[in-house]
Amino acid sequence: MIPEQTLNLTGKVALVSGGGVGIGRAVALALGKAGAFVGINYYSSKVAAESLLDELKALHIKAVLLPADLTNETDANAAVDELVAKTGRLDILVNNSGGLVKRAKIEDCTLENWKKSLDINLTSAFLITKRAIPHLRATGSGRIVNLLSLSVQTGGANGGGAYAAAKGGLMVFTHTLAKELAPQIRTNSVMPGTVETQHHEIHSTPEMMENYRKQTPLGRNTFADEVASSVLFLASDMSSHINGALIDISGGRFLR
């Protein structure tokens, strides 16, 4: 028998890495509104994370902040352990932590840039996932959702090659987990296009953003809430037979 097909996450516990801002913030809100207890990991966005916690509490959503540098194994382990100690379980892991370190073509990319890109986008997911697996497996229906990037298809345009390589690794990591952890845990990924968040306010010029909109058949860039809706779907029983899949959320900008 398949589970009841519903988006209701009541009784579930979710951990969202990089949950203080942008897509992570939208995901934390979406999962919380669906009934989940939400663990919000953050590293440098303390003020934003605290504001999100206040917003969740105002909505009567149970949540806890989990400050941690997920590129550090001790920190990553502690984030998982603290959430499980508080709630007694872990059902959903959303690997959202990461970002573009600095735009640079490969011939100009420093080793420091390359290593940091891999650490914050890929190693962080490896470390927290490794610690989370026993708890996710114990529920019998754990879910992992990895956040990729359109750069996986573009190769990292405008000097985003190191970031693209890291996100490409995360895509393969998704496939590995989907095979190794099933049937107790399902692992999937979402691949947002250009999302209207602080990330692009920092790393993309207004002219670049407008060009991205013009390149998109739907005529605009993606909003964080739209990414969060797809994460919620993959974290719920509505996607009960989806494993190792990738949902493209780019308005048709690039068609595979």
Residue pairs with C-beta under 8 A, 6 or more apart in sequence:
2 237
2 240
2 241
3 141
3 237
3 240
4 237
5 237
5 238
5 240
6 236
6 237
6 238
7 34
7 232
7 233
7 236
7 238
8 34
8 35
8 236
9 31
9 34
9 35
9 36
9 91
9 92
9 232
9 235
9 236
10 34
10 35
10 36
11 35
12 35
12 36
12 37
12 91
12 92
12 235
13 36
13 37
13 39
13 83
13 84
13 87
13 89
13 90
13 91
13 92
14 28
14 31
14 36
14 37
14 38
14 39
14 91
14 92
14 93
14 94
14 235
15 38
15 39
15 41
15 66
15 79
15 80
15 83
15 90
15 92
15 93
15 94
15 128
15 132
16 24
16 27
16 28
16 31
16 38
16 39
16 40
16 41
16 94
16 96
17 24
17 41
17 70
17 79
17 93
17 94
17 95
17 96
17 97
17 124
17 125
17 128
18 24
18 41
18 42
18 43
18 96
18 97
18 98
18 99
19 25
19 27
19 28
19 38
19 39
19 40
19 41
19 42
19 49
19 52
19 94
19 96
20 40
20 42
20 45
20 46
20 48
20 49
20 52
21 42
21 45
21 48
21 49
21 197
21 198
22 195
22 197
22 198
22 199
22 224
23 96
23 147
23 192
23 195
23 197
23 224
23 227
23 228
24 40
24 94
24 96
24 97
25 48
25 52
25 224
26 224
26 225
26 227
26 228
27 94
27 96
27 227
27 228
27 231
27 232
28 38
28 40
28 52
28 56
28 63
29 52
29 55
29 56
29 228
30 225
30 228
30 229
30 231
30 232
31 38
31 92
31 94
31 231
31 232
31 235
32 38
32 56
32 59
32 61
32 62
32 63
33 59
33 61
34 232
34 236
36 91
36 92
36 235
37 62
37 63
37 64
37 87
38 56
38 61
38 62
38 63
38 64
39 63
39 64
39 66
39 79
39 82
39 83
39 87
40 49
40 52
40 53
40 63
40 64
40 65
40 66
41 66
41 67
41 68
41 70
41 79
41 97
41 128
42 48
42 49
42 65
42 66
42 67
43 67
43 68
43 69
43 70
43 97
46 67
49 65
49 67
50 65
53 63
53 64
53 65
56 62
56 63
57 63
64 82
64 83
64 86
66 79
66 82
66 83
68 75
68 76
68 78
68 79
69 75
70 76
70 79
70 97
70 120
70 124
70 125
70 127
70 128
71 119
71 120
71 123
71 124
71 127
72 127
73 127
76 124
76 127
76 128
76 131
77 127
77 131
79 128
80 90
80 128
80 131
80 132
80 135
81 131
83 90
84 90
84 135
89 135
89 138
89 139
90 132
90 135
90 136
90 139
90 142
91 136
91 139
91 141
91 142
91 143
92 142
92 143
92 144
92 145
92 235
93 128
93 129
93 132
93 136
93 142
93 143
93 144
93 145
94 144
94 145
94 147
94 231
94 235
95 124
95 125
95 128
95 129
95 144
95 145
95 146
95 147
95 170
96 147
97 120
97 121
97 124
97 125
97 128
98 120
98 121
98 122
98 124
98 125
98 147
98 166
98 167
99 120
99 121
99 163
99 199
100 117
100 160
100 163
100 199
100 203
101 113
101 116
101 117
101 120
101 162
101 163
102 113
102 159
103 158
103 159
103 160
103 203
104 110
104 113
104 159
104 161
104 162
105 159
105 161
106 161
106 162
108 159
109 161
109 162
113 162
114 162
117 162
117 163
117 165
117 166
118 162
118 165
118 166
118 169
120 166
121 163
121 166
121 167
121 169
121 170
122 166
122 167
122 169
122 170
122 173
125 146
125 170
125 173
126 173
129 144
129 173
129 177
132 144
133 142
133 181
133 185
135 142
136 142
136 143
136 144
136 181
136 184
136 185
137 181
137 184
137 185
139 184
140 184
141 184
141 185
141 186
141 237
142 181
142 184
142 185
142 186
143 185
143 186
143 187
143 188
143 234
143 235
144 174
144 177
144 181
144 185
144 186
144 187
144 188
145 187
145 188
145 189
145 190
145 231
145 234
145 235
146 170
146 171
146 173
146 174
146 187
146 188
146 189
146 190
147 170
147 189
147 190
147 192
147 227
147 231
148 167
148 170
148 171
148 174
148 189
148 190
148 191
148 192
148 246
149 163
149 164
149 167
149 191
149 192
150 191
150 192
150 193
150 194
150 250
150 253
150 254
151 157
151 160
151 163
151 164
151 167
152 164
152 167
152 168
152 171
152 191
153 191
153 254
153 256
154 160
154 164
154 254
155 161
155 164
156 162
156 163
156 164
156 165
158 204
158 208
170 189
171 189
171 191
171 246
174 187
174 188
174 189
174 244
174 246
175 244
177 185
177 187
178 186
178 187
178 188
178 243
178 244
179 244
181 187
182 243
186 234
186 239
186 240
186 242
186 243
187 243
187 244
188 234
188 239
188 242
188 243
188 244
188 245
188 246
188 247
189 245
189 246
189 247
190 227
190 230
190 231
190 234
190 246
190 247
190 249
191 246
191 247
191 248
191 249
191 250
192 222
192 227
192 249
192 250
193 212
193 216
193 221
193 222
193 248
193 249
193 250
193 251
193 253
193 254
194 200
194 204
194 209
194 212
194 213
194 216
194 221
194 222
194 250
194 253
195 221
195 222
195 223
195 224
195 227
196 209
196 221
196 222
196 223
196 224
197 224
200 208
200 209
204 212
209 221
212 221
212 253
213 219
213 220
213 221
215 253
216 250
216 251
216 252
216 253
217 251
217 252
217 253
218 251
218 252
219 251
220 251
221 251
222 249
222 250
222 251
226 249
227 249
230 247
230 249
233 239
233 247
234 242
234 245
234 247
248 254
248 256
